[in-house]
Amino acid sequence: MKRSPTRNKLAALTLLAVLPFAASAADGLNYNYVEGGYIATNSDLDADGWGVNASAALTPNWSLFGSYSGQETDAFDVGGTRVDSANADQWRLGVGYNYAIGTNTDLVARAAYDKYKVDDVTVGGINYGGGDVNGYSAEVGVRSALASNFEGYALAGYEDSQDFSGDFYGRLGAQVKFNPNWGLSGDVKFASGDTQVFIGPRFSW
């Protein structure tokens, strides 16, 4: 049976509408993983500790991701008062979209809810507690499988909250793959006056 021109146009428009969501991740890229390792922040207030990151693909193009990091600061001064130490925690939960723009390269966009908590602020041996900050972040960039055992990404982002002014940042990362499941992951985030480094093993499935 011959289709009418109207039906042909409708079918074509439907195909064009779903086409951007039909492309799966580029070859060599996996959005199912969990990793943990060492994290350090180098700024006016230095800190280090540990962190964990995870991602789970919902569809070939959409994924959920989350992270947690806990760091302890070095001693620092606030208004002439010497603070012995403080614990700085950060939680992040968001959704990511990936679209293949080449055989081995994805365009990546991510948006997340961020929660910061400063706790165990100790001055002269006395613990004064801390406080919470809620915010959000968004980033976009590219992720590419540069070789069979090596991948990298570059992202530009923006973060903001009700307690500090918004700031743009850059993020560079890479993974060396030992086999299909295990690798070593690294990430560096550059913001104004602040550099954060993460390195640790990654398990992918």
N, C-alpha and C positions, 0 to 999 in steps of 0.2 A: 504494500500500500504506500502510495506516495505521500510524503509529509507536506503539509502546507508551509508556505514561506514564514508564516507567523510562528509555527512550531519550531522550525529550523532556527529562527532568531532567538527564541526562548531557550532552546537547548544550548546554543552558542553562548548566550549571556550567563546561563547557569554554570557552564564549564569555566568561563573566565572568572566567575565569582569564587569558585572553589579552588582554582589552580594555585593561588598563592599558599594555600594550606595543604596542598597535596605533596609538595616537595619535602622529602625527609632530610635528616641531617646529612651533611657531606660525608664522603668516605673517610673512615679513620677517626671520626669524632663520636664520642659517647657521652650522653647526658645522664647516665646512671652511675653514680660513684659516691664514695665517702672517703674522706681524708682527714688526717689529724697530724699535728706537729707543733713546732715552735713558732711563736709570734713575738715580734718586738716592734715598739713604736719609738721613733727618734724625733723628738721635737723639743720645745722648751721644757716639757715634762716627759722624761724618758721612762719607759716601762717595758716589761717583757713577761711572757708566760706561755700559755698553750692555747690552741684553738682547734676546732673541728668544723668541717664544711661538708655538706651533702647535697646531692641533686638527684631527682627522680623524674624520668620522662613520663608524661601523661599521654602524649601522642607523639608522632614523629616530629612535630614542630613546637610543642608546648611542654614545659617542665616546671616543677616546683623546686625551689632551693632554699636552704637555710644554713645558718652558721652561728657558732658561739665562740667567743674568746674571753679568756680571763687573764688579766695582766696585773702585776703589782708594780707600783711606781717606785722610783728612787725618792730619797728625801728631797723636799723642795720648800721654798719660801712663799708665803702668801701674806702680803701686807706687813712684812716684818716678822711674821710668825713662822717658825720652823715646823713643817709637817714631816713627821718621821716616815710615813708611808700611807698608801691608800690602794684599795683594790678597785680596778676598773673593768667592768664586764660589759660585753656587747652581744645582743641577740639580733639576728636578722632573718626575716622570713619573706620570701617573694616568689614571683612568677617570672619565667623567662620564655622568650620566643626566639626560635632559630629558623633561618631560611637559607637554603643552599644557594650561593651565588657563584659557585665554581665546583669543580670535581672534589676538591679537598678543603673548601672554605665556606664557612657559614657567616651570614650577617646575624648578629646577636643583639637582642634588646631585653633589658631586665628592669623590673621595678620591685622595690622592697619596703617593708615596714622595718624600721630600726628602733631598738631600745637600748639605751645606755644607762648603766648604773654605777655610781661611785659609792663604795661602801668601805667600812673599816678604816675611816680616816683617823689616824692616830697622831696625837700631839702630846709630847711629853709622857708617853706611856698610857694616855687616856684615849679611849675609842669614842669618837663623836658621831658614829653612824655615817650617813651619806644621803643620797637622793637619786631620783630617776629622771631621765629625759627621754621623751618619745619623738621620733622623727621619721623621715622617709628618704629614699634615695632612688635614683634612676640612672641607668647607664646604657650605652650603645657602642658597638664596635664590631670587630671581626675576630673569628677563631679559625685557625687553619692547621690541618695536618701537614706539616712541612716535610716530614719523612715518615717511614713506616713505624719508627719508634720515637718520634719527636713531634710535638705540637706546641703551638703558642697562640696567644691572644693579646689584643690591645683594645682597651675600652676607654671611653671618655664618660664621666659621670657628674652628677650634681646631687648634693645632699643638703638637707635642711631640717630644722626642728624649731619648736617654740622657744627654746632657750639659747640658741646660738644662730648667728646669721648664716645664710646659705653659702655654700662653697663648691666650686668646681674642682674636680680631681681627675687624675689619669691612673690607669691600672694596666700593668704589664704582667703576663704570666706565661708559664711554660710547664710542660710535663715530659719527662724522659720515661719511656715505657720499657720495662724489663720483659714483659710478656703481655698477653691480652688482658690479664687481670690486674697486675701490679705495676706501679710506676712511682716516680718521685716527682712531686709537684712543688712549684714555687710561684709566689705572687708578690708583687711590689706595688703599693698604692702611694701615689704622690699627690698631696694636697698642699695648700699654702702653709709653709712652716712645719710640715708634718710628713714623715715618711714611715709607712708601715710595711713590714716584711713578714712573710709566712713561708715556711718550708716544711715538708713532711711527706710521708708515704701516702699513696692513693690506691684504693681498691675499686675497680670498675667491674660491672657485670652486664 
